Amino acid sequence: MSENRNSTTEVELTELGVAEAATAIRNGEITSETYASALLKQAKKRADLKSFITIDEASVLSAAREADKARAAGSVSKAPLLGVPIGVKDSYATSGLPTSLGIQQLEGHVPQKDADTVRAIKGAGGIVFGKNNLVEMSWGLAGHNFHFEQVKNPYAPDHVSGGSSSGSAASVASRIVPASLGGDTVGSIRVPASLCGVVGFKPTTGRWSGNGVAPISHTLDTTGVLARKVDDCALIDQIVTKSSSLGVSERSDLKGVKFIYAPRQYLDWVDPEADVTFKETVRNLRHAGAEVVEFDFGDDFSSLAGNLRWAIFFRETRQAISDFLAEHQLPLSFDDIYEGLKPELKGAWSHLVLPSGAGYLSDEDYKKALTVDRPELQRRFADAFAQTDAAVHIFPTTPCPAPRIAEQSKFTVAGKEASDLTLSKNTVPTSGAGLPGINIPIGLSSAGLPIGLEINSASNNDRTLLDVARRVQAIAGVLPAPGW
């Protein structure tokens, strides 16, 4: 970064990560107002992506000017994000800024209080840049919103962005913001991160507060963050969890780090280009000093994880949403939301979420999912890490690069028919077990679409995961910005 703030171009500004921007503002190399202005200009330039529902430009610039005043007054020691704008998925409550949850009935609704995570970001000096588009009620994996429109992939606008944190991923990839808060229940951070070519961090379930964030499943829901660099995810994790230090090493090699991968469970249905890129990454990890060994989670692993995920997800949606509406005194009911859903989503809720639906899970089966199946899935992962003494587990985040928007509900992966649900095939076991996971971009397909690597670790081993992921990213590199 040049010491002359006037010589820094808008392109250079939009390429800054969270930590880089914060340091440049703190050191007086740039002003928050200059940085925010460049991001706002980029948002207008990439408005076609539909990555934001709400941006209050006047408020962003006003907050940036206040940050510059604080910096001039020397008030920077306790503000690690001073003057840095961050995107926020529109399922997070934000005081003074509309929170729609992705549905038309709440368009324009302004909460009285911030979600806990938003409060932490503001408390660290960060600025809420705007509210990111999302799938209605966070129910979907392709990024389509009936009212607020389809979020497009920055690398190919005729392809999906992934979901449900669709706008968060697209806005980070397109350099509108350096990071954005998202939410993950079955892959809703990691799937769009993979398809849009950014880093997406899902902490151990419960590590981050979900207070003030619209839920789907109180068992599976996890708040998290998308950025372009692992270091930025680690910084935001430190702020949100009030950790005393980042807890990362200075190393860039992988000597002494053991990885496991499970071909039978995670490479059994993968696009050829994703398969080749993953295996090339495994070779690169070994060249960097890592030990990478195969592991088998068992014949029934995929069915166990898949059945568990949907059993809990579908069964908890109605109660979770109803409780949230009552707690936050929102001016509508669960039935109001149901009646306003797009037809295909309303049909899914009719079958799976409503107690009258043919697919609604019985109390007995729901109890079994929580008390038998979930502990068994967690045991499989714990045994894998214990038996191999591995620090992390790796696999292709999504079975394929982003499908076309026109084909999002029916496309082909490795010669077999797939749907948007297929995009979460590899992410759901992590969610079901509550483990931390992070997507790292590892390349582009022949069509120029991002391909992602997911890295998981044992429960509550988030800091080790972030450190290993940082070192993997140093080897894999950062994808070039989308061309436009």
N, C-alpha and C positions, 0 to 999 in steps of 0.2 A: 504494500500500500504506500503510495506516495505521501510524503509529509505535506505536500501542498494540496489542500483539500479541493482547490479549484481545478486541479488537473485530473482528478478522478472522474472517469467517464461514467455514464449511467449504466453501461453494460458491466463495468467493473463493480459498481455498487450492487447491482442485482445479483451478482455472482457470490457476494459475501455470505458466509455462513453466520450462524447466531453468534458464536464466540468471536469470530473475526470482526463482525460489525460492532459488537459490544466493546471490544478492545479499541477499535478505531475511534469510536465515539468518546470513550474514556480518555484516550490519549490526545484528543483534539485534532485527529487527522481528518475527520469528517464531522458534520453535525447530524444530529438525529433528524432534523428537519430536511436536510439535503437527502439523507438516506430514505426517509419516508416518502419524500416527493418522487424519488426515482421508482420506488415500489408502486406507488399509486399510478404513475405513468405506465408502468409495465402492466398493471391490472387493467387499465383501459385498453392497452394494446392487445391483451389476451382475453378480453371479455367474451370472445367467441367460445371459449372453453366452458363457460358457465360454472366456474369453480367457486364463485361466491354468490350468496343470496343477498348479503348486506355488507356494504362498505360505507362508513360515515367518514367521508374525506375530511370534513372540517374538524371532526373530533380527533382523527389521527394526527393531523397537522398541529392541532392545539396541544395534544399530549406530547408530541415531539418537541415543540417549543418549550414546554415546561421541563422536559428532560434536559434540554440544552441549558436552561437556566439553572437547574440543579447541578449540572456538571460545572458550570461557571462558578457556582457558589461552593464547590468542593464536596458536594453531597453524593459521592460515588462509591464510597467504601462498602456500603451494604446493599448496593444495587447492581448485581452482576449482569443484569439484562438492560441496564439503563438506556432508554431510547430505542430499543429494538422492537419493531412490530412483529407480532406473531399471529398467525391465523388460528381460528377456533371453529371446530365443527359445530354446526348449528343445533346440536343436541345438548350443548353446554349452556347453562343459564349465564347470561351476561347482564349485569345491571346497566341500564341506560341504553342498551342495544337490543333490538328485537331478537327473539329466540323462537324459531318456528317448529323445531323438531322435524322439519321437512314436510310439514302438512299445511294446507291452505288455511285451515281454520285458525291456526295460531300465527299467521302472517301478521306482523305488526305488534305481536304481544311482547311487552317489555318487562322482564322480571325485576323484582326489587333487589335481589342479591345475586352475587356471582357464585358460580360453582367453586368448590374448594380449590381446584386446580387453577382456575382462572385467577382467583384471589392470590394464589402463590406466585403466578407469573407477574401480576401487577405489583405485588409486594417486592419483587426483585427488580422493579423498574421497567418491566416489559410493557408494551403497548398492544392492545387488542386491535389488530388491523381490520378485521371484519369477520363475518360468520360464513363458514364454508358450506357449500351445497352438500347434500347427502341424500341417500335413499330414504323415502318416507319411513319414519320411525326406525331408521337404521335396519330395515328389513330388506336386504338385497345385496348382491355381490357384483353387479355390473355397472352401477352408477346412474341408473335411470330414475328420474323423479318426474312424476306426471305433471306436477304444477310448476316446479322450478327448472324443469328441462333436464335433458341428458348431459352429464358431465363428460367431456370429451378428453381423449388421451392426448397430451401435448406432443407426443412423438408421432402420432398419426390420428388426426381428428375424426376419422371415420371408424376408429376403434374405441372400445370401452375403456374407461378409467379404472374399473374395479370399484368395489364398494364394501361397506357402506360409507367409509370415510373418503368418498370419491373426490370431493372438492378439495379436501386437505392435501391429498396426494398430487392432484393436478396443479394446484397453486404452488406447491413447493417445487415440483419438477419444472414448471414454466417460469420460475424465478420471480414470482409475484411476492412471495414471502420466503424467509429462510427456514421456517419451520411452522408446523401447525399441530394443534392438539386434535387427536382423533379418539375413536373408541373401537374396541375389538371384542367380539363375542364368539365368533367362529372363524375369524380371519379378516375382520373388517379394517384393520390397519395394515396387516402384512400383505393381503391380496392386492389392494390398490397400490401399495408401495412397490410391489413386484412389477405390476403391469405398467406403472408410470416411471419406474427407474429411480426410486428414491429409497432412503433408509426408513424403515418403519419399525418402531420398538413397542412391543407389547410386554409390559412388566409382569412379574408374578402376580396372579390374581389377588387383589387386596392390597398390593404394595402402594398403589396410588388411590387416593380417595375418589369415589364415584358420586359423592354428594353433590347434588345440583345438576347431574347429567341424566338425561332421559334414559331409562333402562330398557332392556329386553329380558334379561335373565339375571337374577341376583346371584346365581351360582357361577355364571360364566363371564359376565360383563367385566371388562377391564379398560380403564382409560390409559392413554399412552400418547406417543408423539411421532410425527413424521418430519424428517429433515433430510438434508443431502449428505450430512457427515455424522458418523457415529459419535464423534466428540460432542456435537451439539445435543444429541439425545442424552448423552451422559451428563452434560451440564444441566439440562432441564430436569432430568431425574434427580440430580443432587438438590436442585431448588425445590421441587415438589415434595420430596421425601425429607427435606431438611437434613440431609447428610452433611457431615462435617468436612468431607473431602471427596474428590472424584474417585479415589481408590484405584487408579489405573497405573500401569507400569510405563516406563519410558521405552520399552522394547518395541521394535517393529517386526522382528522375526517371530517364528512360531516354534522354535526349538523347545522340546519338552512338552508341547501341548498335544494331547491325544483327542482325536475326533472319532466319532462313530457315524456310520451311515448304514441304512437298511434297504438294500436294493429290492428285496421281495415286497416290502410294504410301501416304499416311497418312489420306486422307479418302475413299478409294474404297469403304470398307465401314464406315460409322459411323452410329449411331443418330441420327435427326433432331435430338433435343434436344442431344446431345453436339456435333453439327455446328454448330448455331446458337450454342451457348454458346462454342465454340472461336472461331468467326468474330467474335462480339461481343468476345471477349478480344483478338483481333488488332486490332480497331478501337480498343480501349482502350489498347493498347500504342502504337499510332501517335499517339493523342492525347497520350500521355505523352512523346512526342518520339522514339520508336523508329522505325527504318526496318525494315519487314517486307517481304521479297521472296520470290517463289516460286522454287522450284528443282525440277528433275526428276532423280531418281537413276537413271533408266533403266527400260526395259520389264521387265527381268529382276530388278530389285532385290528385290522381295518374295519371289520364289521362291528367289533366291540366299540371302537372309538366313534364310528359313524352313528350307530344306534344310540349310544349314550348322548352324543352331542344333540341330536334332534329331539330325543326324548325330553331332555331338560329344557332346551331352547323353546320348543313349542309349548310345553306345559307351563312354563313360568311367565310367558309374555303377558297374558291378560292380567294376572295379579300384580306383576311388576309395574305395568303402566298405570293400572288403577291406583295403586299406592302412591305413585309419583304425582299423579294429577291431584289427588287429595292433599298430599303433603305440601305441595306448592300452590294449592288453591287456584289451579288453572280453570278457566271458564268453559270447560267442556268435560264430557265423560268418555269412558272407554267406548261406549256405544256410538258416541258422536264421531270419534276417530274412525271406528270401523266403517261407518256409513259413508265416510268421505274418502276411503281408500280407492286407488285405481283398481279396475276390475280384476286383474290377475292376482293382486295382493289380497283383495277382499275375498276372492275365492279360496286362497290358501288359508287365510284366517278362519273362514267358515268351516273348512275341513279339519284344521289342526289346532286352532287356538280357542275357539268357542267350545264350551262344554257339550253343546249339542252336536258337534261335528263328529263324523264317522271316524276320523283319525285322532280324536282327543284321547290322550293317554289316561289310563285308569290310575286311581290312587296307588294301587298295589304296584303297578309297573313303574310309576314315577318314584316311589320309595325304593324300589330295587335299583333304579338307575343311580340314585344318590348314595345308597348304602352298600351296594354290592359292586355294580359295574364301574363306578367312578374310582373307588378305592383300588379295584383291580387294575385299571388303566394306570393309575399313579404308581402302583407297585411295579408294573412292567417297566416304566421309565426309571424308577429308582434302582431296580435290579440291573438294568442296562448300564447305568452309570457306575454302579458299585462293582459289577462283574468285570467291566473293562477298564475301570479306573480312568474313564474318559471325562474330560471337562465339558465337552459339548457334543451335540448331535446335529448333523447337517443333512439337507435334502433340497430339491427344487421347491421353491415356495409355491408356485403354481404349476400345474401340469403342462402349461403352454403359455406363449405370449398372449397379449390381449386379443380376443376375437373381435370381429367387426361388429359395430353397433347393430347393423341390420340382422346379424345372426346370433345375437347374444343369448337367446334362449335355446338355440339349436345349432351347434357347430360340431366339428370333428377334431378329435385328439387321437393321434396315432391310429387312425382308421376306424375309430369307434365314435358313435354319436355321443355328444356331451351337451350339457346345459350350463348356465351360469353357476349352478350349485357345484359343478365339477371343479370350479376354480378354487374351492376351499377344501378339496379332497385331502391335501397334504397338511393344511393348517389346523384342521379340526382336532387331531389328537392332542396337540399342544394346549388348545383351549379346554378340552375336556379334562385334562390333568391339571390345569391351572399353572402351567410352567411359563417361564419367561421365554420370549422368542423375538428375533429381530431379522428383518429382511435386509440383505445387502445386494445391490445391483452387481451383476458379474459379466454383463455383456449385452450385445444387441443381436437380434436375429437377422437373417438375410434381408428381411423387410424393414429393418431399422427399429424393431420393437424391443423394449427392455426384457431381460431375463433375470430372475432373482434367485438368490440363495438364502434359505432360512437357516439360522443357527439357533439352537435351543440349548438350555442348560437346566440343571436341577432346580427345583423350587427354592426361591429366595437366594439364588446364586446370580442375581442380576448384575452385580458389579463385575464378577468374573466374565459373564457373558459379554458385557459391554467392552471390557478390555480385549477379549479375544476378537470380538467383532471389529474393533478399531484396527487391530493388526491384520485381520483378513482384508479389510477395506484398503489398507496400505498396499496390499499385494494386488487386489483386484482393480484398484483405481476408482475414480469417479467418472460416471458417464458424461459424455459431452452434452451440452445444453441442446434441447430440441431445436431443430432448424425451423425457422419461420421467415 
